[in-house]
Amino acid sequence: MTKTATRGSAAVIEADVREGTYGAKVATIEPGGAEYIPLSERHGKPLQQFWTWVSPNMEFATIFVGVIGVWFFGQSFWMATLAIVLGTALGSLTMGALAARGPLFGVPQMVLSRIGFGRLGNILPAGINALVAGVGWFAVNSVSGAFALNALLGWNTKICLLIIVGVQLAVAFFGHNLVHAFERWAFPFLVVVFLIASVLIVGKSHPGTHIAPFSGGWLITFGAAFGYAAGWNPYASDYTRYLPKDTNRRATGLWAGLGIFISCVVLEIVGAAAATITSSTRYGGNPTAGFVSHLPIWASDITLLAIALGAVCANALNVYSGSMSFLALGVRLPLTLRRAIVAIVFGIAGFFLALSGLSDAGAKYDNFLLVIAYWVGPWLGVFFADQFLRRGKRVDGFLFDRKHNPWAGFAAMAISIGLSIWLFANQTDYVGVIPKHFPAVGDLTFEVGFVLAALLYALFFRLQRDRKTEETLVVPGEAAPVSADNDGNELCPAPVASPAVRVDLTGAGT
């Protein structure tokens, strides 16, 4: 990587470019890691984002978000539905905004995060996401898939878990193109089966007409719905970075956001409906079996199969993006198949974590959903505040500048996570200062974390030295650099200085 000094203009940073030839081939293992995708390798259309984000949400983990609002948080069907719609809408809106940036920048989401956090500061969000996605979410969805196979076939849950994990890792190992293709192939079957199951379950449910007043339980349900939708946010550009650079950004963001919103809202509302005719005391050990208990046998069997397939769809994305986040940390692995190898390592770790989650799945899933919102909220606060404060400036060079290490993003996110959890968390294992004395406030951790992180970053940004710095990206072998600002807009080609002032910055690729 090199940096070129220029007078009266932005510095020019050379991109780390993904090696190898991949194109649109499905049965080929994706080479490289978290580097820039060259224009010659770009392919696809915005519409594919829709099924890429619908299919992974066609699973029981999505349904259970609605179930816990009624079972554990004491909400009526209608109040749970309101919380689901609003929470999911917020998470889907941010998803669309993030996904839209992928085609222009051509890098994974956690590499884009370097603009505001820098190479070292980005260790915080990328490191958390590597663990949460590659291990945490992988374990959660593997458990729901294993329960589905167990209820369908009657096999030992550990054997069922091993089968689910094996299929998931096979898809993620091959990489980006197979992940997209698998989601497309599964899409029609999953949608048809879950529509049938939804009609049957809602028809037997007892939603009632009671509209309960707003309560702490409603805020927790709202946070869980947001946490589930926003849990996909750190993956957003992972699946849009291969799109051609001139792809319509609005269409890209719209299809990604709609995929999240429609799938999550429909299945979570069905989950809330199912909770009105099932019992946590009877089905708490295997909530998947409780969900299908009111279906005819034929419908129950195909729904269980769809739940298992949906878990595979979800975890193909989880382990793939977990490996992307790990490589975005800047870890140098010389292997051409480094992404595929990291995916296998994360999958194995997720398998062992899933083994421990086969018991008391309901309570563990409830806590996990809230933890997701705890860190995603502050990260989004910093990300969008930085985008606003650097609007109109050339920023894409920051993606691969190893000396870009601002402190404001890391400090704002870390402080916000700590303060918001200490003051507002409301979980079975820890209750914050505020809800301990005022239980009616519920859990405001993610809301406070988002706002506090944005405000702190705006303050810290004005104190750091690089707030006016601009850097543009040049890609070896491509045309003169067309820079991008932090609103995702292309700017005029940046002037490149004479080779005499070219300075080596140390560095190999990501």
Residue pairs with C-beta under 8 A, 6 or more apart in sequence:
1 13
1 14
1 15
1 16
1 400
1 401
1 402
1 505
1 506
1 507
1 508
1 509
2 13
2 14
2 502
2 503
2 504
2 505
3 11
3 12
3 13
3 14
3 401
3 502
3 503
3 504
3 505
4 11
4 12
4 474
4 496
4 497
4 501
4 502
4 503
5 11
5 497
5 501
5 502
5 503
6 12
6 494
6 495
6 496
6 497
7 497
9 470
9 494
9 495
10 394
10 397
10 470
10 471
10 472
10 483
10 494
11 397
11 469
11 470
11 471
11 472
12 397
12 471
12 472
12 473
12 474
12 481
12 494
12 496
12 497
13 397
13 398
13 399
13 400
13 401
13 471
13 472
13 473
13 474
13 505
14 400
14 473
14 474
14 475
14 476
15 35
15 36
15 399
15 400
15 473
15 474
15 475
15 476
16 35
16 36
16 400
16 508
16 509
16 510
17 35
17 36
17 38
17 475
17 476
17 477
17 509
18 31
18 32
18 33
18 35
18 36
18 37
18 38
18 41
19 31
19 32
19 35
19 336
20 31
20 32
20 336
21 31
21 41
22 28
22 30
22 31
22 41
22 175
22 176
22 177
23 41
23 43
24 43
24 44
24 177
25 177
26 174
26 177
26 178
26 181
27 174
27 178
28 174
28 177
29 173
29 174
29 175
29 337
29 340
30 174
30 175
30 176
30 177
30 339
30 340
31 336
31 337
31 339
32 336
32 338
32 339
33 324
33 327
33 333
33 338
33 339
33 342
33 509
33 510
34 107
34 108
34 110
34 111
34 324
34 327
34 328
34 339
34 510
35 107
35 509
35 510
36 106
36 107
36 399
36 400
36 473
36 475
37 106
37 107
37 241
37 242
38 106
38 475
38 477
38 478
39 244
39 245
39 475
39 478
41 242
42 103
42 106
42 242
42 243
42 244
42 245
43 242
43 243
43 244
44 180
44 242
44 243
44 244
45 243
45 247
46 243
46 247
46 248
46 251
46 252
46 254
46 255
47 251
47 255
48 180
48 184
48 255
49 99
49 239
49 240
49 252
49 255
49 256
49 259
50 255
50 256
50 258
50 259
51 183
51 184
51 187
51 259
52 179
52 180
52 183
52 184
52 239
52 256
52 259
52 317
53 95
53 232
53 256
53 259
53 260
53 263
54 183
54 187
54 190
54 191
54 259
54 262
54 263
55 182
55 183
55 184
55 186
55 187
55 190
55 310
55 313
56 183
56 232
56 310
56 313
56 314
56 316
56 317
57 259
57 260
57 263
57 264
57 267
57 310
57 314
58 186
58 190
58 191
58 194
58 263
58 267
58 306
58 309
58 310
58 313
59 141
59 144
59 145
59 307
59 310
59 311
59 313
59 314
60 144
60 145
60 147
60 148
60 287
60 288
60 291
60 307
60 310
60 311
61 140
61 141
61 144
61 228
61 311
61 314
61 365
62 228
62 263
62 264
62 267
62 268
62 271
62 310
63 267
63 268
63 270
63 271
63 274
63 291
64 144
64 271
64 287
64 362
64 365
65 84
65 224
65 225
65 228
65 264
65 268
65 271
65 369
66 80
66 84
66 267
66 268
66 269
66 270
66 271
66 272
66 273
66 274
66 275
67 271
67 272
67 274
67 275
67 278
67 287
67 291
68 221
68 224
68 362
68 365
68 366
68 369
69 75
69 79
69 80
69 83
69 84
69 217
69 221
69 224
69 225
69 272
69 275
70 76
70 77
70 80
70 272
70 275
70 276
71 275
71 280
71 362
72 280
72 362
72 363
72 366
73 80
73 217
73 218
73 220
73 221
74 215
74 217
75 83
75 212
75 217
75 218
75 221
75 272
76 207
76 208
76 210
76 211
76 212
77 205
77 206
77 207
77 208
77 272
77 273
77 275
77 276
78 207
78 208
78 209
78 210
78 211
79 211
79 212
79 214
79 218
79 221
80 221
80 269
80 272
80 275
81 269
81 272
82 218
83 218
83 219
83 221
83 222
83 225
84 221
84 225
84 264
84 265
84 268
84 269
84 272
85 225
85 265
85 269
86 222
86 225
87 221
87 222
87 223
87 224
87 225
87 226
87 227
87 228
87 229
88 225
88 226
88 228
88 229
88 260
88 261
88 264
88 265
88 268
89 261
90 226
90 229
90 230
91 225
91 226
91 227
91 228
91 229
91 230
91 231
91 232
91 233
91 260
91 264
92 229
92 257
92 258
92 260
92 261
92 264
93 257
94 230
94 233
94 380
94 384
95 229
95 230
95 232
95 233
95 236
95 253
95 256
95 257
95 260
96 253
96 254
96 256
96 257
96 258
97 253
97 384
98 109
98 112
98 233
98 236
98 237
98 253
98 383
99 236
99 237
99 239
99 240
99 252
99 253
99 256
99 257
100 240
100 249
100 250
100 252
100 253
100 256
100 488
101 112
101 236
101 237
101 240
101 249
101 488
102 109
102 236
102 237
102 238
102 239
102 240
102 241
102 243
102 252
103 240
103 241
103 243
103 244
103 245
103 246
103 247
103 249
103 252
104 245
104 249
104 484
104 488
104 490
105 112
105 237
105 241
105 396
105 399
105 484
105 488
106 241
106 245
107 237
107 241
107 399
108 237
108 238
108 241
108 321
108 324
108 325
108 328
109 233
109 234
109 235
109 236
109 237
109 238
109 321
109 324
110 122
110 125
110 126
110 129
110 234
110 324
110 325
110 328
111 328
111 399
111 510
112 237
112 399
113 122
113 125
113 126
113 328
113 379
113 383
114 122
114 328
114 398
114 399
114 404
115 386
115 390
115 395
115 398
115 399
115 486
116 382
116 383
116 385
116 386
116 387
116 390
116 406
116 408
116 409
116 457
117 124
117 125
117 382
117 406
117 409
117 410
117 413
118 398
118 404
118 405
118 406
118 407
118 409
118 410
119 330
119 401
119 402
119 403
119 404
119 405
120 405
120 410
121 405
121 406
121 407
121 409
121 410
122 328
122 329
122 409
123 329
123 330
124 410
124 413
124 414
125 234
125 375
125 379
125 413
126 325
126 326
126 328
126 329
127 325
127 329
128 375
129 234
129 321
129 322
129 325
130 322
130 323
130 325
130 326
130 329
130 346
131 322
132 231
132 322
132 371
132 372
132 375
133 234
133 235
133 318
133 319
133 321
133 322
133 325
134 318
134 319
134 321
134 322
134 323
134 325
134 326
134 343
134 346
134 347
134 349
134 350
135 322
135 346
135 349
135 350
135 353
136 350
136 353
136 368
137 231
137 314
137 315
137 318
137 322
138 168
138 315
138 318
138 319
138 322
138 346
138 347
138 350
138 353
138 354
139 350
139 351
139 353
139 354
139 357
140 354
140 357
140 365
140 368
141 311
141 314
141 315
141 318
142 161
142 164
142 165
142 168
142 311
142 315
142 350
142 351
142 354
143 161
143 354
143 357
143 358
143 361
144 288
144 307
144 311
144 361
145 160
145 161
145 164
145 307
145 308
145 310
145 311
145 312
145 315
146 157
146 158
146 160
146 161
146 163
146 164
146 354
146 358
147 157
147 160
147 286
147 287
147 288
147 289
147 361
148 160
148 288
148 304
148 305
148 307
148 308
148 311
149 155
149 160
149 163
149 164
149 304
149 308
150 156
150 157
150 160
150 286
151 286
151 288
151 289
151 292
151 304
152 301
152 304
152 305
152 308
153 160
157 358
158 355
158 358
161 351
161 354
161 355
161 358
162 351
164 308
164 311
164 312
164 315
165 315
165 347
165 350
165 351
165 354
167 312
168 311
168 312
168 315
168 316
168 319
168 347
169 319
169 343
169 344
169 347
171 178
171 179
171 182
171 312
171 316
172 179
172 315
172 316
172 319
172 320
172 323
172 343
172 347
173 340
173 343
173 344
174 340
175 320
175 339
175 340
176 239
176 242
176 320
179 239
179 316
179 317
179 320
180 239
182 312
182 313
182 316
183 313
183 316
183 317
186 309
186 310
186 312
186 313
189 306
189 309
190 306
190 309
190 310
190 313
193 302
193 303
193 305
193 306
194 266
194 267
194 270
194 303
194 306
196 299
196 302
196 303
197 270
197 292
197 295
197 299
197 303
197 306
198 266
198 267
198 270
200 294
200 295
200 296
200 299
201 270
201 273
201 274
201 277
201 291
201 294
201 295
202 270
202 273
204 277
204 294
205 273
205 274
205 276
205 277
206 276
206 277
207 273
207 276
208 276
212 218
215 440
215 442
216 426
216 435
216 439
216 440
216 441
216 442
216 443
217 442
218 442
219 441
219 442
219 443
219 444
220 370
220 426
220 442
220 443
223 370
223 373
223 442
223 443
223 444
223 445
223 446
223 447
224 366
224 369
224 370
224 373
225 264
225 268
226 373
226 446
227 369
227 370
227 372
227 373
227 376
227 446
228 264
228 268
228 369
228 372
229 260
229 261
229 264
230 372
230 373
230 376
230 377
230 380
230 446
231 369
231 372
231 376
232 260
232 317
233 376
233 380
234 321
234 325
234 376
234 379
235 317
235 321
235 324
236 256
238 320
238 321
238 324
239 256
239 317
240 247
240 252
240 256
243 252
249 488
271 291
274 290
274 291
274 294
277 294
278 290
278 291
278 293
278 294
279 290
280 362
282 290
283 289
283 290
283 291
283 293
284 360
284 362
285 359
285 360
285 361
286 361
287 361
287 362
288 304
288 307
291 303
292 299
292 300
292 303
292 304
293 300
295 303
315 350
318 350
319 343
319 346
319 347
319 350
320 343
322 343
322 346
323 339
323 340
323 342
323 343
323 346
324 339
326 342
326 346
327 333
327 338
327 339
327 342
327 510
328 510
330 402
330 510
332 508
332 509
332 510
333 341
333 342
335 341
357 364
363 428
366 428
367 427
367 428
367 429
370 425
370 426
370 427
370 443
370 445
373 445
373 446
374 417
374 420
374 421
374 425
374 445
374 446
374 449
375 417
375 449
376 446
377 416
377 420
377 445
377 446
377 447
377 449
377 450
377 453
378 412
378 413
378 416
378 417
378 420
378 449
378 450
378 452
378 453
379 413
379 453
380 450
380 453
381 412
381 413
381 416
381 449
381 450
381 451
381 452
381 453
381 454
381 457
382 409
382 412
382 413
382 453
382 454
382 457
384 454
385 412
385 453
385 454
385 457
385 458
385 461
386 409
386 457
386 461
386 486
387 486
387 487
389 457
389 458
389 461
389 467
390 485
390 486
391 485
391 486
391 487
392 485
392 486
392 487
393 468
393 470
393 485
393 486
394 470
394 471
394 472
394 483
394 484
394 485
394 491
394 494
395 470
395 471
395 484
395 485
395 486
396 471
396 472
396 473
396 483
396 484
397 404
397 470
397 471
397 472
397 473
397 483
398 404
398 471
399 473
400 473
400 510
401 471
401 505
402 505
402 506
402 507
403 505
404 466
404 471
406 464
406 466
407 460
407 464
408 457
408 460
408 461
408 463
408 464
409 457
411 456
411 460
412 453
412 454
412 456
412 457
412 460
413 453
415 452
415 453
415 456
416 448
416 449
416 452
416 453
416 456
417 449
419 448
419 452
420 444
420 445
420 446
420 448
420 449
420 452
421 430
421 432
421 445
421 449
422 432
422 433
423 432
423 433
423 434
423 448
424 432
424 434
424 435
424 441
424 443
424 444
424 445
424 448
425 431
425 432
425 435
425 443
425 445
426 432
426 435
426 439
426 442
426 443
426 445
427 443
432 445
434 441
434 444
435 441
435 442
435 443
461 467
472 481
472 483
472 491
472 494
473 481
473 483
473 484
474 480
474 481
474 494
474 496
475 481
480 493
480 494
480 496
481 493
481 494
481 496
482 490
482 491
482 492
482 493
483 490
483 491
483 492
483 493
483 494
484 490
484 491
485 491
